[in-house]
Amino acid sequence: MQPLQAGTQAPDFSLSDQDGNQVSLASLRGKKVLVYFYPKAMTPGCTTQACGLRDVNSELAALNVAVLGISPDPAKRLKKFEERDNLNFRLLADEDHAVADAFGVWGPKKFMGKEYDGIHRLSFLIDEEGKISHRFDKFKTSDHHQVVLDLIKSQSAGA
């Protein structure tokens, strides 16, 4: 597993969201995009992470940031996740994990002594031109939203 680094052009992709609409990264040029990968909708850690982003989404939107959550779940499960937790951003279905592979976040994992392949919880901030400006790999699900918001605010203040 080789996660993409800051400074790299983000691979373009097109995936179905929770409503069955196609969403491409290219269609969001001109905005910053937080692409966050999570293992499975409606699990405790993923719910904590998603609800944190939900709670700061208006602040992120005011800073010209769109949020895209990507998991290998089917769109139907993502819709349930959105509705259950009142999520206010797009969740994308990467069922064949092609986008996770392209970003280098699909690979071997261990859980309760079992080894399997899955998504590693990483996030990427993509700038207005489609380049990765920051990779988030050190955070807890409970503070991911604040780590992201703090970095974006510090970038905006320095601009």
Secondary structure by P-SEA (a helix, b strand, c coil): ccccccccccccccccccccbbbbccccccbbbbbbbbcccccaaaaaaaaaaaaaaaaaaaabbbbbbbccccaaaaaaaaaaacccbbbbbcccaaaaaaaccbbbbbcccbbbbbbcbbbbbbcccccccccccccccccaaaaaaaaaaaaaaac
